[in-house]
Each structure stands twice: as C-alpha cells, then as structure tokens.
C-alpha cells in the first residue's frame, strides 16, 4: 500500500497512515470497479498471522487480532455483490499479493442470523 502511494500519490503519505489507508482503499475500489472493500479484524494466531503485522487485543472481544482489507462478505445481502475473478486479479496486482484467508473475529452467526 505504501509503495503504491509513494509511486502514484506521494503527497498522501504526509497525512498519516489512516489517511493513506482510506485513500488506498478508494483507489483500489476505483481501479477494480468494486465497492465491497472494507477493513475488518482477523484473529491473530501462530499459524496464520503474517510476519511483522501489528497485533492488538480487541476491546470488545478480548481476542488477539490484526487489521485486514477484505474484499468479500459473509452477509447474505452482499453475496450477490462478490468480486469477479478479474476484479480480484486487478486488486491482487495493486496490492502486490494474492488473496489470503483469515478467521474473522466476529462469529459467523452474527452475519448469518442477521440479514443486514
């Protein structure tokens, strides 16, 4: 994300990480023609936590977790709006990595029992 910002819009780096992240997600959404991009928390465990990621304890869950950019959704109302493989390829190119799978800190029942 930082590399992409430095190469394309270096002025945003001066505004801080949060501004850079929000800007990056907007650009990612624009280039991929996909609006279902979010920031969520994933469970931090010994097997799946990427090296160097900032891990914190969630105030509501008490779970060790880290932030991830999500491009898919558990919510039933969003199932028809999942990205196409072409959109995933564009996002992977911009992100410089293939999609990875992590465990959401929110239990699946929250998404499956409540149709948002």
C-alpha positions as CSV (number, residue, x, y, z in Angstrom):
1,X,0.0,0.0,0.0
2,X,2.7,2.5,1.0
3,X,4.8,1.6,-2.1
4,X,1.7,2.2,-4.4
5,X,1.0,5.5,-2.7
6,X,4.7,6.6,-2.9
7,X,4.8,5.8,-6.6
8,X,1.5,7.3,-7.6
9,X,0.5,9.9,-5.0
10,X,3.4,10.7,-2.6
11,X,1.6,13.7,-1.1
12,X,-0.9,11.5,0.8
13,X,1.9,9.9,2.8
14,X,2.4,13.1,4.8
15,X,-1.2,12.9,6.1
16,X,-0.5,9.8,8.1
17,X,-1.3,6.1,8.0
18,X,-5.1,6.3,8.4
19,X,-5.4,8.9,5.5
20,X,-3.2,6.7,3.4
21,X,-5.3,3.6,4.1
22,X,-8.6,5.3,3.4
23,X,-7.2,6.8,0.2
24,X,-5.7,3.4,-0.8
25,X,-9.0,1.6,-0.4
26,X,-10.7,4.3,-2.5
27,X,-8.1,3.9,-5.3
28,X,-8.3,0.1,-5.1
29,X,-12.1,0.3,-5.4
30,X,-11.8,2.7,-8.3
31,X,-9.3,0.6,-10.3
32,X,-11.0,-2.7,-9.7
33,X,-14.6,-1.3,-10.3
34,X,-15.6,-3.0,-7.0
35,X,-17.1,-1.2,-4.0
36,X,-17.2,-4.0,-1.4
37,X,-13.8,-3.3,0.1
38,X,-13.7,-3.0,3.9
39,X,-11.3,-3.0,6.9
40,X,-12.0,-5.8,9.4
41,X,-10.2,-7.6,12.2
42,X,-8.8,-11.2,11.8
43,X,-7.9,-13.5,14.7
44,X,-4.2,-13.4,15.3
45,X,-2.9,-16.9,15.9
46,X,0.5,-18.6,15.5
47,X,-0.3,-20.2,12.1
48,X,-1.9,-17.5,10.0
49,X,-0.7,-14.1,11.3
50,X,1.6,-12.6,8.7
51,X,5.1,-11.6,10.0
52,X,5.5,-8.0,11.1
53,X,1.8,-7.3,11.4
54,X,0.7,-5.1,14.3
55,X,-1.3,-7.3,16.7
56,X,-3.6,-5.8,19.3
57,X,-6.2,-7.1,21.8
58,X,-9.8,-6.3,20.8
59,X,-11.5,-4.2,23.4
60,X,-14.9,-5.9,22.9
61,X,-13.7,-9.5,22.2
62,X,-10.5,-9.8,24.2
63,X,-9.1,-11.6,21.2
64,X,-5.6,-11.0,19.8
65,X,-6.3,-9.6,16.3
66,X,-4.9,-7.6,13.4
67,X,-6.5,-5.5,10.6
68,X,-7.1,-6.8,7.1
69,X,-8.5,-5.4,3.9
70,X,-11.5,-7.5,3.0
71,X,-12.9,-7.9,-0.5
72,X,-15.7,-10.5,0.2
73,X,-18.6,-10.6,2.7
74,X,-20.3,-13.0,5.0
75,X,-23.5,-11.0,5.0
76,X,-26.2,-12.7,2.9
77,X,-27.3,-9.4,1.5
78,X,-23.9,-8.9,0.0
79,X,-23.4,-12.4,-1.6
80,X,-24.6,-11.3,-5.0
81,X,-22.0,-8.5,-4.9
82,X,-18.9,-10.5,-4.5
83,X,-16.0,-9.5,-6.8
84,X,-15.4,-11.3,-10.1
85,X,-12.1,-13.1,-10.7
86,X,-11.0,-10.3,-13.0
87,X,-11.6,-7.8,-10.2
88,X,-9.7,-10.0,-7.7
89,X,-6.8,-10.1,-10.2
90,X,-6.7,-6.3,-10.5
91,X,-6.8,-5.9,-6.7
92,X,-4.0,-8.5,-6.4
93,X,-1.9,-6.7,-8.9
94,X,-2.3,-3.4,-7.0
95,X,-1.8,-5.0,-3.6
96,X,1.2,-7.0,-4.8
97,X,0.0,-10.2,-3.3
98,X,-2.6,-13.0,-3.8
99,X,-5.7,-13.1,-1.5
100,X,-5.2,-14.8,1.8
101,X,-7.8,-16.3,4.2
102,X,-8.1,-15.3,7.8
103,X,-10.6,-16.0,10.6
104,X,-12.9,-13.1,11.3
105,X,-13.1,-12.1,15.0
106,X,-16.9,-11.8,14.6
107,X,-18.7,-15.1,15.0
108,X,-20.3,-16.3,11.7
109,X,-23.7,-16.4,13.5
110,X,-23.7,-12.6,13.6
111,X,-23.6,-12.5,9.8
112,X,-25.8,-15.5,9.1
113,X,-28.6,-14.8,11.6
114,X,-28.9,-11.1,10.9
115,X,-29.6,-10.0,7.3
116,X,-28.1,-6.5,7.2
